[in-house]
C-alpha cells in the first residue's frame, strides 16, 4: 500500500497577510499626502514659511500621482532666500522620494484584480510597446520639459520598468529643471503677488479639461431635456 499523498501546504493566510499589508501601506501613502496638503492649504504660516523643511515636504502633495497643486511657484519663492543649488538639492531629493511613493501606489492599483481587463486592453498594450522603445529618454524629456509627467508614472508600472531606473531618470531630469527654476527665481526676485497669480493660473490650466468636460455634459443634458417629448410617461401636475 502506497503512502498517502501529503496535503498541500496552506498558503492562503500568507497571501491574505500580504494583501492586508499592501492595503495598509497604500492607505498610509494616501493619508500622508492628504495630511500634508491639508496643512499647507489651511495654514497661512506654513505657506509663508521660509523653512527648507516646508520646501521638502511640499514636494509630496505637488508631485504625488496627479498633482493637485503646482510646484513651480513655490520653488521660485524659496529661491529668493536660498542659493539655487540648495533649493535644487532639497527639491529633487523630496521629489525622488515622492516618485518612489507614486511607483508603489500605482503598483498596488495595477495589481488589483478589477484592473486586469484595462491592463490587457489593446490601447494600453500599444502605449506600453511605444514606451518600451526608448523608456529612459521618454522619462527624461517629460521630467525636464513642461510635458505632463503623471501619465508616465502609471506607464512605468504597467511596463514593469525597474523602479531604480525610473528614479534615476527622475533625478537626472528634475534636477536640471529645478535648478533652472531656482536660477530664475534667484535672479529676478519675483514679487509674491505675481507668484500667487502664477500659482492660481497653473491650477486653472490643470483643471481646465475637467471644467470643459463638466460644461459639455451640462449642455448635452440640457439639449436632451429639451428634446424629451412632453408625454414621457412621468406624471405631471
C-alpha positions as CSV (number, residue, x, y, z in Angstrom):
1,X,0.0,0.0,0.0
2,X,1.5,3.3,-1.1
3,X,1.9,6.2,1.3
4,X,-0.9,8.8,1.3
5,X,-0.2,11.9,-0.8
6,X,0.6,14.7,1.6
7,X,-1.8,17.6,1.8
8,X,-0.7,20.8,0.1
9,X,0.5,23.5,2.3
10,X,-1.9,26.2,3.1
11,X,-0.7,29.5,1.6
12,X,-3.9,31.4,1.8
13,X,-3.1,33.1,5.2
14,X,0.2,34.3,3.9
15,X,-1.4,35.7,0.8
16,X,-4.1,37.4,2.9
17,X,-1.5,38.8,5.2
18,X,0.5,40.2,2.3
19,X,-2.7,41.7,0.8
20,X,-3.6,43.4,4.1
21,X,-0.1,44.7,4.5
22,X,-0.2,46.2,1.0
23,X,-3.6,47.7,1.6
24,X,-2.3,49.4,4.8
25,X,0.7,50.8,3.0
26,X,-1.5,52.1,0.3
27,X,-3.8,53.8,2.7
28,X,-0.8,55.2,4.7
29,X,0.7,56.7,1.5
30,X,-2.6,58.4,0.5
31,X,-3.2,59.7,4.1
32,X,0.3,61.1,4.4
33,X,0.0,63.2,1.2
34,X,-3.6,64.2,2.1
35,X,-2.5,65.5,5.6
36,X,0.4,67.4,4.2
37,X,-1.8,69.0,1.5
38,X,-4.4,69.9,4.1
39,X,-1.9,71.5,6.4
40,X,-0.3,73.5,3.6
41,X,-3.7,74.8,2.3
42,X,-5.1,75.6,5.7
43,X,-2.1,77.2,7.4
44,X,-1.1,80.7,6.4
45,X,2.1,80.4,8.5
46,X,3.1,77.2,6.6
47,X,2.5,78.8,3.2
48,X,4.6,81.9,4.1
49,X,7.3,79.9,5.9
50,X,10.9,80.1,4.5
51,X,11.9,76.9,6.2
52,X,13.6,74.3,3.9
53,X,11.5,71.6,5.7
54,X,8.4,73.2,4.1
55,X,10.1,73.1,0.7
56,X,11.0,69.4,1.3
57,X,7.5,68.4,2.4
58,X,5.7,70.4,-0.3
59,X,7.0,68.0,-3.0
60,X,4.8,65.3,-1.7
61,X,1.4,66.9,-2.5
62,X,2.8,68.7,-5.5
63,X,4.3,65.6,-7.1
64,X,2.0,62.8,-5.9
65,X,0.0,60.9,-8.5
66,X,-1.9,63.6,-10.4
67,X,-0.6,66.7,-8.7
68,X,-3.2,68.8,-7.0
69,X,-1.0,71.9,-6.6
70,X,1.8,73.2,-8.8
71,X,5.4,73.1,-7.7
72,X,7.0,75.9,-9.8
73,X,5.7,79.0,-7.9
74,X,6.9,77.5,-4.6
75,X,10.4,76.8,-5.9
76,X,10.6,80.3,-7.3
77,X,9.6,81.7,-3.9
78,X,12.2,79.8,-2.0
79,X,14.9,80.6,-4.5
80,X,14.6,84.3,-3.4
81,X,16.1,83.3,0.0
82,X,18.4,80.4,-0.7
83,X,21.1,79.6,-3.2
84,X,19.8,77.8,-6.3
85,X,21.9,74.7,-5.7
86,X,20.5,74.3,-2.2
87,X,16.9,74.7,-3.4
88,X,17.6,72.2,-6.1
89,X,19.1,69.6,-3.7
90,X,16.1,69.9,-1.3
91,X,13.5,69.8,-4.0
92,X,14.9,66.9,-6.1
93,X,15.6,64.7,-3.0
94,X,12.0,65.0,-1.8
95,X,10.8,64.6,-5.4
96,X,12.6,61.3,-5.8
97,X,11.0,60.1,-2.5
98,X,7.6,61.1,-3.8
99,X,8.1,59.3,-7.1
100,X,9.0,56.2,-5.1
101,X,5.6,56.5,-3.4
102,X,4.0,57.0,-6.8
103,X,5.5,53.8,-8.1
104,X,4.4,51.9,-5.0
105,X,0.9,53.3,-5.1
106,X,0.4,52.7,-8.8
107,X,1.8,49.2,-8.4
108,X,-0.9,48.5,-5.9
109,X,-3.6,49.7,-8.2
110,X,-2.3,47.8,-11.2
111,X,-2.2,44.6,-9.2
112,X,-5.9,44.8,-8.3
113,X,-8.0,42.1,-10.0
114,X,-10.5,44.7,-11.3
115,X,-7.7,46.4,-13.2
116,X,-6.6,43.3,-15.2
117,X,-9.0,44.0,-18.1
118,X,-7.8,47.6,-18.5
119,X,-4.2,46.5,-18.4
120,X,-4.7,43.9,-21.1
121,X,-6.6,46.3,-23.5
122,X,-5.2,47.0,-26.9
123,X,-4.7,50.7,-26.3
124,X,-2.7,50.1,-23.1
125,X,-0.6,47.5,-24.7
126,X,0.2,49.8,-27.6
127,X,1.2,52.6,-25.2
128,X,3.5,50.1,-23.3
129,X,5.0,49.0,-26.6
130,X,5.8,52.6,-27.7
131,X,7.2,53.4,-24.2
132,X,9.5,50.4,-24.2
133,X,11.3,51.6,-27.3
134,X,13.0,54.4,-25.5
135,X,11.8,54.4,-21.9
136,X,14.6,56.4,-20.3
137,X,14.5,59.1,-22.9
138,X,10.7,59.4,-22.6
139,X,11.1,59.8,-18.8
140,X,13.9,62.4,-19.1
141,X,12.1,64.5,-21.7
142,X,8.8,64.5,-19.7
143,X,10.7,65.2,-16.5
144,X,12.7,68.1,-17.8
145,X,10.1,69.8,-20.0
146,X,6.6,71.1,-19.2
147,X,5.1,68.0,-20.7
148,X,2.6,66.4,-18.2
149,X,4.6,63.8,-16.3
150,X,1.7,62.0,-14.5
151,X,0.8,59.6,-17.3
152,X,4.4,58.2,-17.2
153,X,4.1,57.5,-13.5
154,X,1.4,55.0,-14.4
155,X,3.0,53.7,-17.6
156,X,6.3,52.7,-15.9
157,X,4.4,50.4,-13.6
158,X,2.3,48.9,-16.4
159,X,5.5,48.3,-18.4
160,X,7.3,46.8,-15.4
161,X,10.1,49.3,-15.8
162,X,12.6,48.9,-12.9
163,X,12.0,51.3,-10.1
164,X,15.7,52.2,-9.7
165,X,15.9,53.2,-13.4
166,X,12.8,55.2,-13.0
167,X,14.1,57.1,-10.0
168,X,17.4,57.7,-11.8
169,X,15.5,59.2,-14.8
170,X,13.5,61.3,-12.4
171,X,16.7,62.6,-10.7
172,X,18.5,63.3,-14.0
173,X,15.6,65.2,-15.5
174,X,14.2,67.0,-12.5
175,X,17.5,68.3,-11.1
176,X,18.4,70.5,-14.1
177,X,14.7,71.6,-14.4
178,X,14.6,72.6,-10.7
179,X,18.0,74.3,-10.9
180,X,16.9,76.5,-13.9
181,X,13.7,77.4,-12.0
182,X,15.8,78.3,-8.9
183,X,18.2,80.4,-11.0
184,X,15.3,82.3,-12.5
185,X,13.7,83.0,-9.1
186,X,17.1,83.9,-7.6
187,X,18.0,86.3,-10.4
188,X,14.6,88.1,-10.8
189,X,13.3,88.0,-7.2
190,X,9.7,87.7,-8.5
191,X,7.2,89.5,-6.2
192,X,5.0,87.3,-4.0
193,X,1.7,88.6,-5.6
194,X,2.9,87.5,-9.0
195,X,3.9,84.1,-7.7
196,X,0.4,83.8,-6.2
197,X,-1.2,84.7,-9.5
198,X,1.1,82.1,-11.2
199,X,0.0,79.6,-8.7
200,X,-3.7,80.2,-9.4
201,X,-3.2,80.3,-13.1
202,X,-1.4,76.9,-13.1
203,X,-4.2,75.3,-11.1
204,X,-6.8,76.7,-13.5
205,X,-4.8,75.3,-16.5
206,X,-4.6,71.9,-14.8
207,X,-8.3,71.7,-14.1
208,X,-9.4,73.3,-17.4
209,X,-10.1,69.9,-19.1
210,X,-12.3,68.9,-16.2
211,X,-14.2,72.1,-16.3
212,X,-14.7,71.8,-20.1
213,X,-16.0,68.3,-19.6
214,X,-18.5,69.3,-16.9
215,X,-19.8,72.2,-19.1
216,X,-20.0,69.9,-22.1
217,X,-22.0,67.3,-20.1
218,X,-24.3,70.0,-18.8
219,X,-25.0,71.3,-22.3
220,X,-25.8,67.8,-23.6
221,X,-28.1,67.2,-20.7
222,X,-30.0,70.4,-21.4
223,X,-30.4,69.5,-25.1
224,X,-31.7,66.1,-24.2
225,X,-34.1,67.6,-21.7
226,X,-35.5,70.0,-24.4
227,X,-35.8,67.2,-26.9
228,X,-37.7,64.9,-24.5
229,X,-41.3,64.5,-25.6
230,X,-43.9,66.1,-23.3
231,X,-45.7,62.7,-22.9
232,X,-42.8,60.8,-21.4
233,X,-44.8,58.7,-19.1
234,X,-44.0,60.7,-16.0
235,X,-46.9,62.2,-14.0
236,X,-47.4,65.9,-14.4
237,X,-49.4,68.3,-12.3
